[in-house]
Amino acid sequence: MKAKEYFVGIAMVVVIVFIVIPLPVWLIDFLLMTMVGIGLLIFLNALYAKEALDMSMFPTILLMTTIFRLALNISTTRSILAFGEAGQVIDTFGQFVAGGDMIVGLIVFIIIVLVNFLVITKGATRIAEVTARFTLDAMPGKQMAIDADLNSGLIDEQGAKERRKKIQDESNFYGAMDGAAKFVQNEAIVGILIIFITIIGGIAMGSIRDGLPIGEAAQVYTLLVIGDGLTNAIPTLLISTSAGMLVTKATLETEISDSLGQQVFNKPMILAIVGGALLGMAIITPLPVTVFGTAGLFLLIFSFVMRNRQSITAIETEITTDNVEAEEIRRPENVVSLLNVDPILLYFGYGLIPLVDSSQGGDLLERVVMIRRQIAVELGAIVPVIRLKDDIKLPPNHYSILIKGVEVAGGEILFDHYMAMNSGYVEEEIDGIETIEPYMGLPALWISESQRERAEMLGYTVVDPPAIIATHLTEVVRGHLHELLSRQDVQTLVNNVRETHNILVEELVPKMMTIGEIQKVLSKLLREGISIRDLVTIMETLADYAPITRDIDMLTEYVRQNLRRAISRRFFNPGVNTVITLDPALEQTLTSNIQKTEVGSFVNIDQNLSNRIFDSLKNEVNKLTSMGVMPIILTSPFVRMYFKQLVEEIAPDLVVLSYGEIDQSAEVQSIGMVSV
């Protein structure tokens, strides 16, 4: 532990000891001075804090200072009753502040305690309670706003983390202040009780022990007790005022003196009105002319000076702005910022702005955030930030999806309508505006909100506009995720694995494979919809086979076989699954025509043979699609990647698996064979 940590612990123990052990008078004076100094220190820190979290430890400080004051109060009470004195500080407060009169001192003390108890502490407690409640209720909205800013690129991951921590700290602070303010509130009550108990005890001790008349005993001990009470009441008032300032403090970008000046004394018209009112009261009413007239004239003069100063400032600002604009015009254009290309960009026409604007009820930003999370969970990849921008060039109801600056998809949305699609079980057709579903290209209808319930009852699948865009965007991102995965993303994924499997990462990277080579393997997996979330298994496989081959395609096939359980769960149902196989003779033909080059291997066959393969494949695939079954082709492990390369141009979404990628629990049945 550090020395200051020892000091805090020892100090708190010593404070508790004060309750039990009598203290000498000189030490009481020193501790009372310390208490007043601490009160002033806390008060000024709270006054000049720009936001409440600048003193996030205030609830703990409040508790510690309360214990300190109560312990010192008990010590001074003991000294007053036992010796009839409690030091020069208390005696001075009793004689000077109270004017040497016990009635005056008692009234002043009671007023200070009541102001502290009923006005400051009670108000601060209520504000802390309400603020804590509203802060907690606002947390989900603030979290979504942070996610939206992160998704739109306004902040980075570190900034989002800091803002989330600040929201949590605010919630904890106001929740703690809600209870901590009770310390001062209850201390005021205890202070009053201690005063009256000590006065009664002092009169009894003075008359019985010291033999003083009751009146003299009351005068002596009451002044001491009042001095003691006032000495404790002043720091208590300072600290409770500090608590009130903290819970009412908004975040300030400038110092408090500048903020108060700008918000209270920055409007010359208001200053002139107030000055005129004071001057009028001095002339018309019997109020003192010297006081009210002087104040009124001062405010009138000050408002005139302020108006001239603001006029000069406005002219200087205008000149400065014009100079800056002129300088910008003369300066050669800085095109560096124009060179950046957003990985994923969603443009939308001005008619779709309400879908994005949260103030108008739009939730598209929240849906985009969920897209990144959903794909991260399903495929284990980092989706780049998806930026949303309005584009005046687009038609009002259109949107466009760009991947690396190139438009790859788009669609048209009727903002105040719903899209109804025939699910195949529609009992009765419904009227609507004919359209095409943007992603699948299926026929659909735009219907009004009043038709929605009836359409659902008739068997239509009804989707709202934000869901249409979000679904389309999700599928576009899925389809291009393999090219969006960068080396930096892979490095982030590898660093994540390093936290739990450091030996594996050290063995594989960079001794066996570079980040770029791992990125190529992961990209090939994502290209065919294989999740890379189990990155440990993938890297274990690469570490096993990288010493044997450097061929990225072969390494990818080894990884796929070790991911057989995940692949089977991805493409096969629990029951019997119908598939298509390759004729062994065709597999032999493909194997014999594999050509290896420096950039990879491929099947080199003539166009006539390719056409016959494609025709046979088309016939077999049509059998499965007519049955409503997703077509899956099964091949031998060695042929799988070459056959996938061959048919990818004509059927990019066709699922091609090898026998080695089928888990033992999956049941498959071949109903056709591709042959030539």
C-alpha positions in Angstrom: 0.0 0.0 0.0 1.1 3.6 -0.6 1.8 6.0 2.2 -1.4 8.0 1.5 -3.5 4.9 1.7 -2.0 4.3 5.2 -2.7 7.9 6.1 -6.4 7.7 5.1 -7.0 4.5 7.1 -5.1 5.8 10.2 -6.9 9.2 10.0 -10.3 7.5 10.1 -9.3 5.3 13.0 -8.0 8.3 14.9 -11.3 10.1 14.3 -13.2 7.2 15.9 -10.9 7.3 18.8 -11.8 11.0 19.4 -15.2 9.8 20.6 -13.6 7.8 23.5 -10.4 9.7 24.5 -10.5 13.2 26.0 -8.6 15.7 23.9 -6.4 18.6 25.2 -7.7 22.1 24.5 -4.9 23.0 22.1 -5.7 19.9 19.9 -9.4 20.8 19.9 -8.5 24.2 18.5 -6.3 22.7 15.8 -9.0 20.2 14.8 -11.7 22.8 14.7 -9.5 24.9 12.5 -8.9 21.8 10.3 -12.7 21.2 10.1 -13.4 24.8 9.0 -10.5 24.6 6.4 -11.8 21.3 5.0 -15.3 22.8 4.7 -14.0 25.8 2.7 -11.8 23.5 0.6 -14.7 21.3 -0.4 -17.0 24.3 -1.0 -14.6 26.0 -3.4 -13.9 22.8 -5.2 -17.6 22.2 -5.7 -18.1 25.8 -6.8 -15.4 25.7 -9.5 -16.1 22.1 -10.7 -17.2 22.1 -14.3 -19.4 19.0 -13.8 -20.6 16.9 -10.9 -18.3 14.0 -11.8 -15.2 16.2 -11.2 -16.0 15.4 -7.5 -17.3 11.8 -8.0 -16.0 10.9 -4.5 -18.2 13.5 -2.8 -20.6 11.0 -1.2 -17.7 9.3 0.5 -16.2 12.7 1.4 -19.5 13.7 2.9 -19.7 10.6 5.1 -16.1 11.0 6.3 -16.5 14.7 7.1 -19.8 14.0 8.9 -18.1 11.4 11.1 -15.2 13.8 11.8 -17.6 16.6 12.9 -19.7 14.3 15.1 -16.6 12.9 16.7 -15.2 16.4 17.3 -18.6 17.6 18.6 -18.6 14.8 21.2 -15.1 15.7 22.2 -15.9 19.4 22.6 -19.1 18.5 24.6 -17.0 16.3 26.9 -14.5 19.1 27.4 -17.2 21.7 28.1 -19.0 19.6 30.7 -15.9 18.2 32.3 -13.7 21.4 32.5 -16.0 24.3 31.6 -13.9 25.2 28.6 -13.2 23.9 25.0 -10.5 26.1 23.6 -10.1 29.6 22.2 -11.9 28.8 18.9 -15.2 27.9 20.6 -14.9 30.7 23.1 -14.3 33.2 20.2 -17.4 32.0 18.3 -19.5 32.2 21.5 -18.3 35.8 22.3 -17.8 37.3 18.9 -20.4 35.7 16.6 -23.1 35.5 19.3 -22.2 39.0 20.6 -21.7 37.5 24.1 -25.4 37.0 24.5 -26.7 33.5 24.9 -30.2 34.4 23.5 -28.7 36.0 20.3 -26.2 33.1 19.9 -29.0 30.5 20.3 -31.2 32.2 17.8 -28.4 32.6 15.2 -27.5 28.9 15.7 -31.1 27.7 15.2 -31.5 29.9 12.1 -28.3 28.5 10.5 -29.4 24.9 11.3 -32.9 25.5 10.0 -31.6 27.1 6.8 -29.2 24.2 6.3 -31.8 21.5 7.2 -35.0 22.8 5.5 -33.6 24.8 2.6 -30.3 23.6 1.4 -30.0 19.9 2.5 -33.7 19.1 1.9 -33.6 20.7 -1.6 -30.3 19.0 -2.5 -31.7 15.6 -1.4 -34.8 16.0 -3.5 -32.8 17.1 -6.5 -30.4 14.2 -6.1 -33.4 11.8 -5.8 -35.1 13.1 -9.0 -31.8 13.3 -10.9 -30.9 9.7 -10.0 -34.3 8.5 -11.2 -34.1 10.4 -14.5 -30.5 9.5 -15.0 -31.3 5.8 -14.6 -34.4 6.1 -16.9 -32.3 7.9 -19.6 -29.5 5.3 -19.6 -30.9 3.1 -22.4 -31.5 6.2 -24.7 -28.0 7.5 -24.0 -26.5 4.0 -24.7 -28.4 3.9 -28.0 -27.2 7.4 -28.9 -23.6 6.3 -28.2 -24.1 3.3 -30.5 -25.5 5.5 -33.2 -22.6 7.9 -33.0 -20.2 5.0 -33.0 -22.0 3.5 -36.0 -22.0 6.8 -37.9 -18.3 7.3 -37.3 -18.7 10.4 -35.1 -16.7 8.6 -32.3 -14.4 5.7 -32.1 -14.5 2.6 -29.9 -12.4 4.3 -27.2 -14.6 7.4 -27.2 -17.7 5.1 -26.9 -16.2 3.3 -24.0 -15.4 6.6 -22.2 -18.9 7.9 -22.8 -20.5 4.6 -21.5 -18.3 4.8 -18.4 -19.4 8.4 -17.8 -23.0 7.5 -18.0 -22.5 4.7 -15.5 -20.5 7.0 -13.2 -23.3 9.6 -13.4 -25.9 7.0 -12.4 -23.7 5.8 -9.5 -22.9 9.3 -8.4 -26.5 10.6 -8.2 -27.7 7.4 -6.7 -25.1 7.7 -3.9 -25.9 11.4 -3.5 -29.5 10.5 -3.0 -28.6 8.7 0.2 -25.5 10.6 1.2 -27.4 13.9 1.6 -29.3 12.2 4.4 -26.0 12.4 6.4 -26.1 16.2 6.6 -29.8 16.3 7.0 -29.8 14.0 10.0 -26.6 15.6 11.4 -28.5 18.9 11.7 -31.2 17.2 13.8 -28.5 15.5 16.0 -26.7 18.9 16.3 -29.8 20.6 17.7 -30.4 17.7 20.2 -26.7 17.8 21.3 -26.9 21.6 21.9 -30.0 21.4 24.1 -28.7 18.3 26.0 -25.3 20.0 26.6 -27.0 23.3 27.8 -29.1 21.4 30.3 -26.0 19.3 31.4 -23.8 22.5 31.6 -26.3 24.3 33.8 -26.6 21.3 36.0 -22.8 20.9 36.2 -22.2 24.6 36.8 -24.8 24.9 39.6 -24.2 21.6 41.3 -20.4 21.0 40.8 -19.1 24.5 40.6 -21.7 26.1 43.0 -22.6 28.9 40.5 -26.0 30.5 40.5 -28.3 29.1 37.8 -28.4 32.3 35.8 -24.6 32.6 35.8 -24.1 28.9 35.0 -26.6 29.3 32.1 -24.7 32.3 30.8 -21.3 30.6 30.9 -22.2 27.2 29.6 -24.8 28.3 27.1 -22.2 30.6 25.4 -19.7 27.8 25.3 -22.3 25.4 23.9 -23.5 28.0 21.3 -19.9 28.6 20.3 -19.4 24.9 19.9 -22.6 24.7 17.8 -21.7 27.6 15.6 -18.2 26.2 15.0 -19.8 22.9 13.7 -22.7 24.6 11.9 -20.5 26.7 9.6 -18.5 23.8 8.1 -21.8 21.8 7.9 -23.4 24.7 6.0 -20.5 24.9 3.6 -20.5 21.2 2.8 -24.2 20.9 2.4 -24.1 23.9 0.1 -21.4 22.1 -1.8 -23.6 19.1 -2.1 -26.4 21.3 -3.5 -24.1 22.9 -6.0 -22.9 19.6 -7.3 -26.3 18.0 -7.8 -27.6 21.2 -9.5 -24.5 21.6 -11.7 -24.8 21.2 -15.4 -21.7 20.4 -17.5 -19.8 23.6 -18.3 -17.5 24.2 -21.2 -16.1 27.3 -19.5 -15.2 28.5 -16.1 -18.1 29.3 -13.7 -17.2 33.0 -13.6 -17.4 33.2 -17.4 -20.6 31.2 -17.5 -22.4 33.3 -14.8 -21.3 36.5 -16.5 -22.6 35.3 -19.9 -25.9 34.0 -18.6 -26.8 36.7 -16.0 -25.0 39.9 -17.1 -24.8 39.5 -20.8 -28.1 41.1 -21.9 -27.9 45.0 -21.9 -31.6 45.4 -22.3 -32.4 43.5 -19.1 -29.7 45.4 -17.2 -31.2 48.7 -18.4 -34.7 47.6 -17.3 -33.5 46.6 -13.9 -31.5 49.8 -13.5 -34.5 51.9 -14.6 -36.7 50.1 -12.1 -34.3 50.7 -9.2 -33.9 54.4 -10.2 -37.7 54.8 -10.4 -38.2 53.2 -6.9 -35.6 55.7 -5.5 -37.4 58.7 -7.0 -41.1 57.7 -6.5 -41.0 55.8 -3.1 -39.5 56.8 0.2 -36.8 54.2 -0.2 -33.2 55.5 0.4 -32.2 57.4 -2.7 -28.5 56.9 -2.1 -28.7 53.1 -2.2 -31.3 52.5 -4.9 -30.4 55.5 -7.0 -26.7 54.7 -7.1 -27.4 51.0 -8.0 -29.9 52.1 -10.7 -27.4 54.5 -12.3 -24.6 51.9 -12.1 -26.7 49.3 -14.0 -27.8 51.8 -16.6 -24.2 52.8 -17.3 -23.1 49.2 -17.3 -25.8 48.2 -19.8 -24.7 51.1 -22.1 -21.0 49.9 -21.9 -22.1 46.3 -22.4 -24.1 47.2 -25.5 -21.1 49.1 -27.1 -18.8 46.2 -26.3 -21.1 43.6 -27.9 -21.4 45.7 -31.0 -17.6 46.0 -31.4 -17.3 42.3 -30.7 -19.9 41.4 -33.4 -18.1 43.6 -36.0 -14.7 42.0 -35.1 -16.2 38.5 -35.4 -17.8 39.4 -38.8 -14.5 40.7 -40.1 -12.6 37.7 -38.8 -15.1 35.3 -40.4 -14.8 37.1 -43.7 -11.0 37.0 -43.6 -11.1 33.2 -42.8 -13.5 32.6 -45.7 -11.4 34.7 -48.0 -8.3 32.8 -46.9 -10.0 29.5 -47.5 -10.9 30.6 -51.0 -7.3 31.6 -51.8 -5.9 28.4 -50.2 -5.3 25.4 -52.5 -8.0 22.8 -52.0 -7.1 20.1 -49.5 -8.2 16.9 -51.2 -6.7 14.5 -48.7 -9.9 14.2 -46.8 -11.7 13.4 -50.0 -9.6 10.3 -50.6 -11.1 8.2 -47.8 -13.6 5.6 -49.0 -16.2 4.3 -46.5 -16.3 0.5 -46.4 -20.1 0.5 -46.1 -22.3 3.5 -46.9 -26.1 3.8 -47.0 -27.4 6.8 -49.0 -31.0 7.7 -48.7 -33.3 10.3 -50.2 -34.7 13.2 -48.2 -38.1 11.5 -48.1 -36.6 8.7 -45.9 -34.9 11.0 -43.3 -37.7 10.3 -40.8 -36.6 6.7 -40.7 -33.2 7.8 -39.5 -34.1 10.8 -37.3 -34.7 9.5 -33.8 -36.5 12.7 -32.9 -39.1 11.8 -35.5 -39.4 8.2 -34.2 -37.0 6.7 -36.6 -35.0 3.6 -35.4 -32.9 2.8 -38.5 -29.7 3.8 -36.7 -30.5 1.4 -33.8 -31.2 -1.4 -36.4 -27.9 -0.7 -38.1 -26.1 -1.1 -34.8 -27.9 -4.4 -34.3 -26.8 -5.6 -37.7 -23.2 -5.3 -36.7 -23.8 -7.2 -33.5 -25.9 -9.9 -35.2 -23.3 -10.6 -37.9 -20.5 -10.5 -35.3 -22.4 -13.2 -33.3 -23.3 -15.4 -36.3 -20.2 -15.1 -38.5 -17.6 -14.0 -35.9 -16.4 -11.2 -38.2 -15.9 -7.5 -37.4 -18.3 -5.5 -39.6 -16.8 -2.0 -40.5 -18.7 1.1 -39.4 -21.8 1.5 -41.5 -22.3 5.2 -42.4 -25.7 6.7 -43.1 -25.9 9.8 -45.2 -28.8 11.7 -47.0 -28.2 12.4 -50.7 -30.1 15.1 -52.5 -29.3 13.5 -55.8 -31.3 10.4 -55.0 -35.1 10.4 -55.6 -36.9 11.2 -52.3 -37.9 7.6 -51.5 -34.8 5.7 -52.8 -31.9 4.3 -50.9 -28.5 3.1 -52.2 -26.0 0.7 -50.6 -22.3 1.3 -51.4 -19.5 -1.1 -50.7 -16.1 0.6 -50.8 -17.5 3.5 -52.7 -19.3 1.4 -55.4 -23.1 1.0 -55.5 -24.0 -2.7 -55.2 -27.7 -2.5 -54.3 -30.6 -0.1 -53.7 -34.4 0.1 -53.6 -37.4 2.3 -53.2 -39.4 2.7 -50.1 -42.8 4.3 -49.5 -42.3 5.9 -46.1 -45.8 5.7 -44.7 -46.7 2.3 -46.2 -46.0 -1.3 -45.4 -44.8 -4.0 -47.8 -47.0 -7.1 -48.0 -45.5 -10.2 -49.6 -47.4 -13.4 -50.6 -46.2 -16.1 -48.3 -47.8 -18.8 -50.4 -50.7 -19.4 -48.1 -52.7 -16.2 -49.0 -56.5 -16.9 -48.8 -57.6 -13.7 -50.5 -55.8 -11.0 -52.4 -55.6 -7.5 -51.1 -55.4 -4.2 -53.0 -52.2 -2.3 -53.0 -49.5 -0.6 -55.0 -47.5 -3.3 -56.9 -43.7 -3.3 -56.3 -40.7 -5.6 -56.1 -39.0 -6.6 -52.8 -35.5 -5.1 -53.1 -33.4 -8.0 -52.0 -35.0 -11.2 -53.3 -36.8 -9.5 -56.2 -40.1 -11.0 -55.3 -43.4 -9.4 -56.2 -45.0 -7.4 -53.4 -47.6 -4.8 -52.6 -47.4 -1.4 -50.8 -50.4 -1.2 -48.4 -51.5 1.5 -45.9 -51.3 1.1 -42.2 -55.1 0.6 -42.0 -54.7 -2.5 -44.2 -51.9 -4.1 -42.2 -54.0 -6.1 -39.8 -56.3 -7.5 -42.5 -53.3 -8.4 -44.7 -51.7 -10.4 -41.9 -55.0 -12.2 -41.3 -55.1 -13.2 -45.0 -51.7 -14.7 -44.8 -49.4 -12.0 -46.2 -46.0 -11.3 -44.7 -46.1 -7.6 -43.7 -42.9 -5.7 -43.2 -42.3 -2.0 -42.2 -39.9 0.3 -44.2 -37.0 0.2 -41.6 -37.1 -3.6 -41.5 -37.0 -3.7 -45.4 -33.8 -1.5 -45.5 -32.2 -3.3 -42.5 -32.8 -6.7 -44.0 -31.5 -5.7 -47.4 -28.4 -4.1 -45.8 -27.8 -7.2 -43.7 -27.8 -9.5 -46.7 -25.6 -7.1 -48.7 -23.1 -7.0 -45.8 -23.2 -10.8 -45.5 -22.5 -11.2 -49.2 -19.5 -8.8 -49.2 -18.2 -9.5 -45.8 -15.3 -11.6 -47.2 -13.9 -8.5 -49.1 -14.6 -6.2 -46.1 -12.5 -8.2 -43.8 -9.2 -6.3 -43.6 -5.8 -7.2 -42.2 -6.4 -4.8 -39.3 -9.6 -6.6 -38.5 -7.8 -9.9 -38.5 -5.1 -8.5 -36.2 -7.9 -7.4 -33.8 -9.3 -10.9 -33.9 -5.9 -12.5 -33.3 -5.3 -10.2 -30.4 -8.5 -11.3 -28.9 -7.5 -14.9 -29.1 -4.0 -14.0 -27.7 -5.7 -13.1 -24.4 -6.7 -16.7 -23.7 -4.4 -18.8 -26.1 -1.1 -16.9 -26.1 1.0 -20.0 -27.0 -1.1 -20.8 -30.0 -0.8 -17.3 -31.4 3.0 -17.2 -30.8 3.5 -20.5 -32.5 1.4 -19.5 -35.6 2.0 -15.8 -36.1 4.4 -14.8 -37.7 6.5 -18.0 -37.6 4.2 -20.1 -39.8 1.8 -17.6 -41.3 1.4 -13.9 -41.7 -1.7 -11.9 -40.8 -2.3 -11.5 -44.6 -2.3 -15.3 -45.1 -4.7 -15.8 -42.2 -6.9 -13.1 -43.6 -7.1 -14.9 -47.0 -8.2 -18.1 -45.3 -10.8 -16.3 -43.2 -12.0 -14.5 -46.3 -12.5 -17.7 -48.2 -14.5 -19.1 -45.3 -16.7 -16.0 -45.2 -17.2 -16.1 -48.9 -19.1 -19.3 -48.6 -21.0 -18.3 -45.5 -18.8 -20.3 -43.0 -18.6 -18.7 -39.5 -15.1 -17.8 -38.3 -16.3 -17.2 -34.7 -14.4 -20.4 -33.6 -11.1 -18.7 -34.4 -9.3 -20.9 -31.9 -10.1 -24.1 -33.9 -9.2 -22.3 -37.2 -5.8 -21.2 -35.9 -5.2 -24.7 -34.3 -5.8 -26.2 -37.7 -3.6 -23.7 -39.5 -0.8 -24.4 -37.0 -1.1 -28.1 -37.7 -1.1 -27.9 -41.5 0.9 -24.8 -42.3 4.2 -26.7 -41.9 3.0 -29.1 -44.6 1.6 -26.8 -47.2 1.6 -23.1 -48.0 -1.4 -23.4 -50.4 -4.1 -21.1 -49.0 -6.8 -23.2 -50.8 -5.7 -26.4 -49.2 -5.3 -24.8 -45.8 -8.9 -23.5 -46.1 -10.1 -27.1 -46.9 -8.4 -28.5 -43.8 -10.0 -25.8 -41.7 -13.5 -26.5 -43.2 -13.1 -30.2 -42.3 -12.3 -29.3 -38.7 -15.4 -27.1 -38.6 -17.6 -29.9 -39.8 -19.9 -29.6 -36.8 -20.6 -26.0 -37.4 -20.9 -26.4 -41.2 -23.4 -29.3 -40.7 -25.5 -27.2 -38.3 -25.4 -24.3 -40.8 -26.6 -26.2 -43.8 -28.3 -29.4 -42.6 -31.6 -30.0 -40.8 -32.1 -32.5 -37.9 -33.9 -34.9 -40.2 -32.9 -36.5 -43.5 -31.4 -34.0 -45.9 -31.5 -34.5 -49.7 -28.4 -33.6 -51.7 -26.8 -34.0 -55.1 -23.5 -35.8 -55.6 -20.9 -35.8 -58.4 -20.4 -38.8 -60.7 -17.0 -40.4 -59.7 -16.0 -40.4 -63.4 -16.6 -36.6 -63.5 -14.6 -36.2 -60.3 -11.8 -38.2 -61.9 -11.9 -36.0 -65.0 -11.8 -32.8 -62.9 -8.8 -34.2 -60.9 -6.9 -35.0 -64.0 -7.3 -31.5 -65.4 -6.1 -29.6 -62.4 -3.4 -27.1 -63.3 -1.2 -25.6 -60.7 0.4 -22.2 -61.1 2.3 -19.7 -58.9 -0.9 -17.9 -58.0 -2.9 -21.0 -57.2 -4.6 -24.1 -58.7 -7.6 -24.4 -61.0 -9.4 -26.8 -63.3 -8.5 -26.4 -67.0 -11.2 -28.0 -69.1 -12.6 -27.2 -72.6 -15.8 -25.1 -73.0 -17.8 -28.0 -74.4 -17.2 -30.1 -71.2 -18.0 -27.1 -69.0 -21.3 -26.6 -70.8 -22.3 -30.2 -70.3 -21.5 -30.0 -66.6 -23.5 -26.9 -66.3 -26.5 -28.4 -68.1 -26.4 -31.5 -65.9 -26.0 -29.4 -62.8 -29.0 -27.2 -63.7 -31.3 -30.2 -64.2 -30.4 -31.6 -60.8 -30.7 -28.3 -59.0 -34.1 -27.7 -60.5 -35.3 -31.0 -59.0 -34.4 -29.8 -55.5 -35.8 -26.3 -56.0 -39.0 -27.7 -57.3 -39.3 -29.6 -54.0 -38.7 -26.4 -52.0 -35.3 -27.7 -50.8 -32.0 -25.7 -50.8 -29.7 -27.4 -53.3 -26.5 -28.8 -51.8 -23.7 -30.5 -53.8 -21.6 -33.2 -52.2 -18.1 -34.0 -53.5 -14.9 -35.7 -52.4 -12.7 -33.5 -50.3 -10.0 -33.0 -52.9 -12.5 -32.0 -55.7 -14.7 -29.7 -53.6 -12.8 -26.4 -54.0 -12.2 -27.0 -57.8 -15.8 -27.7 -58.5 -16.8 -24.6 -56.5 -14.4 -22.5 -58.6 -15.9 -24.0 -61.8 -19.6 -23.3 -61.0 -19.1 -20.1 -59.0 -19.6 -17.8 -62.0 -23.0 -19.3 -63.0 -24.2 -20.2 -59.5 -22.4 -18.1 -56.9 -24.8 -19.0 -54.1 -24.7 -22.8 -54.7 -23.6 -24.7 -51.6 -20.8 -27.1 -52.3 -19.7 -29.4 -49.5 -17.3 -32.3 -49.2 -17.9 -35.6 -47.4 -15.3 -34.6 -44.9 -17.4 -31.6 -43.8 -20.4 -33.6 -42.8 -20.8 -34.3 -39.1 -21.7 -37.9 -38.0 -25.0 -36.7 -36.6 -26.2 -35.3 -40.0 -28.2 -37.6 -42.2 -28.0 -37.1 -46.0 -29.7 -38.8 -48.9 -28.6 -38.3 -52.6 -31.5 -37.9 -55.0 -29.4 -37.0 -58.1 -26.0 -37.0 -59.6 -24.2 -34.5 -61.8 -22.6 -36.4 -64.7 -21.5 -35.9 -68.3 
